């Protein structure tokens, strides 16, 4: 059973549509993390505009709250890709849609981090 799962993952990743979607999502996350690490995490003062842990917009807060946005982006992306893998051998089109939506979510997260860095 273990080797069967590994074979399915290898076959899943050989699909160029899925593989490049995952690579692009990882690149978006890396860019968002880089922006946050360079421009937001070093701030000693409170952020002017950010999202708090309850997904609400706050006027002031700690720069460590941005870490939870980065962490949440990664978790949701991994969950989307695992769900896409689970559906890949039954419904490829739905699997592609879920994989692309995970990458689109990473793209939106990149913009959130970018605009937070501009506001601060």
N, C-alpha and C positions, 0 to 999 in steps of 0.2 A: 504494500500500500504506500509506503514511504517513497519508493522509487517511482511509483505511478504518479504521485503528486509532483515530484521533481520533473518528470517527463512532460507533464501538462504545463508546468511553469515554463520550461524551456520552449515548448511549442508556442505558448502564449507570447513569449518575448521575441520569438522569431517573426511574428507578424509585424511588418514594418509600420503599419498604422498605429499599433499599440506601442511599439518600442519608441518611436519618435515622440509620441504623445507623452510618454513617461519621462523621456529625456528633457523635453521642453518644460514640463512641469517642475522637474528638479532644478533646471536652470532658473526658472522664475523664482523658485523658493530661495535659491542661493543668492540671487540678486537682491531679493527683499531682505534676507538676513544680512547681507553685506551693507545695505543702506542703513538698516537699523543698528548694526554694530558700529558703523563709522559715525553716523550722524545723530542717532537718538540715544543709544545706551550711554555715551559719555556725558550726557547732560546732567549737571548737578542740580539744576533747578527743576521745578515742576514743569511738566509739559503744558503747553497752551491749550492744545486740543488733542484729545485721544479717546479711545474706547476703553471703558472700564470692564471689569470681569463679568458684569451683567449685560454686556453688549449694548451699553448705553453710551451716548456721547457725553463726556465730561469736559468742563472748561479747564480744570487743573487736575494734576495727578502725577504719579511717579512714572519715570521712564521704564521701570521694570514691568509695568502693565503691558507694554508693547511686546515683551517676551511671550506673553500668553497668546497674542495674535499670531506670532510666528510659529509657536508650538501647535496651536489649533489648526493652522494651515497645513502643517505637515501631517497631523493625525487624520484630518479629513481627506487629504490627497491619498494617503496610504489606504484608508478605508475604501475610497472610491475605486482604487486600482484592484484591491482584493475582491470587491464586489464584482468588478468587471471580469476578473479571472474566473469567479464562480459561475458567471453567466456565459462565458466565452464559448463553451462547447455546446450550449443549448441554443442560444440566441446571439449571434455575432453582432447584429446591428444594435441591439440594446447594450451589449458589452462595449461597443465602440462609443455609443452615446454617453454612457457612464464614464468611460475613460476620458473622453473629451471634456465632459462637464467638470471632472476633477482638475484638468489642466486649466480650464476657464476660471475655476475658483482660485487657482494659484495666481492667475493673471490679475484677477480682481484684488487679491490680497497684496500683490506687488504694488498696485496702484494705491491701496490704502496706506501702506508703509511709505511709499514715495510722497504722498500728499501730507502725511503726518510729519515727515521730515521737512517739507517745505513750510508748513505752518509753524514749526518750532525753529 
